[in-house]
Amino acid sequence: MSKSEQLGQIYENLGISRETLAFGEEIERSLKERFEAIDGTAEYNQLKVIAAMQKNRISDIHFAGTTGYGYNDLGRGALERVYADVFHTEDALVRPQIVCGTHALYTALAGNLRPGDELLSPVGKPYDTLEEVIGIRESNGSLKEYGITYRQADLLEDGGFDYEGIRRAINPRTKLATIQRSKGYASRPTLSVERIGGLISFIKSIKPDVICMVDNCYGEFVEAIEPGDVGADMTVGSLIKNPGGGLAPIGGYIAGTKACVENAAFRLGSPGLGREVGASLGVNQSLFQGLFMAPAVVAGALKGAIFAANVYERLGFPVMPNGQESRHDIIQAVTLKSPEGVAAFCQGIQAAAPVDSFVTPEAWDMPGYDSPVIMAAGAFVQGSSIELSADGPIKEPYNVYFQGGLTWHHAKLGILMSLQKMVDAGLAKIVRR
Ligand SMILES: *Cc1c(COP(=O)(O)O)cnc(C)c1O
């Protein structure tokens, strides 16, 4: 059997028809140059991470866990110095006690804002879960309950910054600006790091002491620069997304100026304790190794996103970003035009997973959502969205959002499987060139 015959056979055994595979391979061949550019960024970022680990003389002593108060946890401090070097910031707080991205963002905000201060979002509505953190939606313990007000300047129709609106929104109480890099599940473009830099310069030209925080979720290692390179005072994210490389079982990070990071540390722990406590238990090695893997993992996820955009675009489904656009995060939206399409897509992603491939995801009424949502995830780490995952709210226009893939080949299988389910259900028709 030839190599390609062998490959076709194993795909077929997994449920991918010869026709679907041939179509996928045709799309893949057309993406050669883009994949090479992604590999180039991954190479640069890989070296950046290795250089930071070498500079900080990482050794197996740093992988040992502590318990209880976690005084003198060598690995914890070393990991934080490595993060600061990778993100080009003065300091960083990287902890398993930060339970998710929302918690990291909350810790950064609550630690640096005081009663009477105002928070500004110059890029429109923030990620859903932050609405409750801020108090845009009433919530127990929100920043609003502590006397911190909020103002927002929406993006312009064309996705540009509303400079006049931002200028009007800034006032003597404006203490902190929160800038979300990824579009998340909104329909606006994701911001490049360069554009974020321009926005930060503009804000600081009006009021130089505004703390500029970037929600970096899903953005890490997509580009060769990070928000700290363009003037962000804090860069914040989740370790079960990009920078954990799929190996971190939990955690979040806040990289930024000494003062901002320290304020966040006192909020995470307690006044008086700050960053001196916090046992790493046994997770240090996974956090180091995950960061080491992250540039390559993000490259695989990015290839998957671009592959999916091109596959579905060719078959006549609207995709966002489109197949040609440059990328600043790893999320891909596909408009499948029907509830059956969303279900078939998610079932394909699930069927391709290494874990729980045998379950069939179905739509359910998730708390906090105004329509049933169908989710596909067969992950090693619960809820990890650097692993191949998809979710689709069952409502017009029937979008599915998907992201991740620890390896490109898994992402490719997942997308081919989603397509196969669509084709089998008569919801998509393969057209070859
Ligand atoms: C995922 C995400 C968050 C929140 O992270 P969780 O880990 O789900 O709490 C915040 N902002 C953006 C842009 C995200 O993608």
Boltz pocket constraint, residues with backbone or C-beta under 6 A from the ligand:
constraints:
  - pocket:
      binder: B
      contacts: [[A, 99], [A, 100], [A, 101], [A, 102], [A, 103], [A, 127], [A, 129], [A, 180], [A, 181], [A, 182], [A, 183], [A, 184], [A, 215], [A, 217], [A, 218], [A, 238]]
      max_distance: 6.0
